[in-house]
Amino acid sequence: AMMGTAIGLISFIGYLPDIILPQMNTYLWNTFGDQGGYVAYFIVSAVFGVLGIAIIAIYARLNQKENATEKAALKGAALKA
Protein backbone atom coordinates (compact mmCIF):
# COMPACT_ATOMS: atom_id res chain seq x y z
CA ALA A 1 0.00 0.00 0.00
CA MET A 2 2.83 2.38 0.85
CA MET A 3 4.65 1.72 -2.42
CA GLY A 4 1.51 2.34 -4.46
CA THR A 5 0.91 5.62 -2.63
CA ALA A 6 4.50 6.71 -3.24
CA ILE A 7 4.29 5.84 -6.94
CA GLY A 8 1.00 7.70 -7.26
CA LEU A 9 2.35 10.80 -5.53
CA ILE A 10 5.55 10.84 -7.59
CA SER A 11 3.54 10.35 -10.79
CA PHE A 12 1.24 13.22 -9.84
CA ILE A 13 4.21 15.52 -9.26
CA GLY A 14 5.83 14.39 -12.52
CA TYR A 15 2.70 14.97 -14.60
CA LEU A 16 1.71 18.22 -12.85
CA PRO A 17 3.27 20.43 -15.56
CA ASP A 18 1.21 18.58 -18.19
CA ILE A 19 -1.90 19.52 -16.22
CA ILE A 20 -1.01 23.15 -15.50
CA LEU A 21 0.87 24.37 -18.61
CA PRO A 22 -2.00 24.17 -21.14
CA GLN A 23 -4.28 26.14 -18.82
CA MET A 24 -1.55 28.69 -18.10
CA ASN A 25 -0.75 29.06 -21.82
CA THR A 26 -4.42 29.58 -22.67
CA TYR A 27 -4.70 32.28 -20.03
CA LEU A 28 -1.49 34.02 -21.16
CA TRP A 29 -2.44 33.95 -24.85
CA ASN A 30 -5.98 35.20 -24.16
CA THR A 31 -4.74 37.95 -21.86
CA PHE A 32 -1.67 39.19 -23.76
CA GLY A 33 -2.31 38.12 -27.36
CA ASP A 34 0.04 36.11 -29.56
CA GLN A 35 3.32 38.02 -29.18
CA GLY A 36 2.65 39.03 -25.57
CA GLY A 37 1.64 35.47 -24.74
CA TYR A 38 5.01 34.14 -25.91
CA VAL A 39 6.87 36.81 -23.94
CA ALA A 40 4.79 36.17 -20.82
CA TYR A 41 5.28 32.41 -21.18
CA PHE A 42 9.06 32.73 -21.30
CA ILE A 43 9.07 35.19 -18.39
CA VAL A 44 7.01 32.77 -16.30
CA SER A 45 9.32 29.91 -17.34
CA ALA A 46 12.39 31.95 -16.35
CA VAL A 47 10.86 32.84 -12.98
CA PHE A 48 10.10 29.18 -12.25
CA GLY A 49 13.63 28.24 -13.32
CA VAL A 50 15.19 30.81 -10.98
CA LEU A 51 12.86 29.67 -8.20
CA GLY A 52 13.96 26.07 -8.76
CA ILE A 53 17.63 27.05 -8.62
CA ALA A 54 17.03 28.97 -5.38
CA ILE A 55 15.27 25.98 -3.81
CA ILE A 56 18.15 23.70 -4.85
CA ALA A 57 20.69 26.12 -3.35
CA ILE A 58 18.77 26.28 -0.06
CA TYR A 59 18.44 22.50 0.06
CA ALA A 60 22.16 22.03 -0.69
CA ARG A 61 23.12 24.45 2.08
CA LEU A 62 20.85 22.69 4.58
CA ASN A 63 22.26 19.32 3.50
CA GLN A 64 25.84 20.56 4.00
CA LYS A 65 25.00 21.79 7.51
CA GLU A 66 23.36 18.47 8.36
CA ASN A 67 26.36 16.52 7.06
CA ALA A 68 28.75 18.70 9.07
CA THR A 69 26.67 18.12 12.21
CA GLU A 70 26.66 14.36 11.60
CA LYS A 71 30.43 14.28 11.06
CA ALA A 72 31.00 16.23 14.27
CA ALA A 73 28.72 13.87 16.20
CA LEU A 74 30.46 10.79 14.77
CA LYS A 75 33.87 12.26 15.51
CA GLY A 76 32.81 13.02 19.09
CA ALA A 77 31.45 9.49 19.51
CA ALA A 78 34.68 8.01 18.13
CA LEU A 79 36.75 10.05 20.58
CA LYS A 80 34.67 8.80 23.53
CA ALA A 81 35.07 5.17 22.47
CORGI-V595539 format. One line per field, one symbol per residue. ss: DSSP state (a for helix, b for strand, c for the rest). A space follows every 10 residues. Layout:
BEGIN
ss = ???
END
This chain:
BEGIN
ss = caaaaaaaaa aaaaaaaaaa aaaaaaaaaa aaaaaaaaaa aaaaaaaaaa aaaaaaaaaa aaaaaaaaaa aaaaaaaaaa c
END
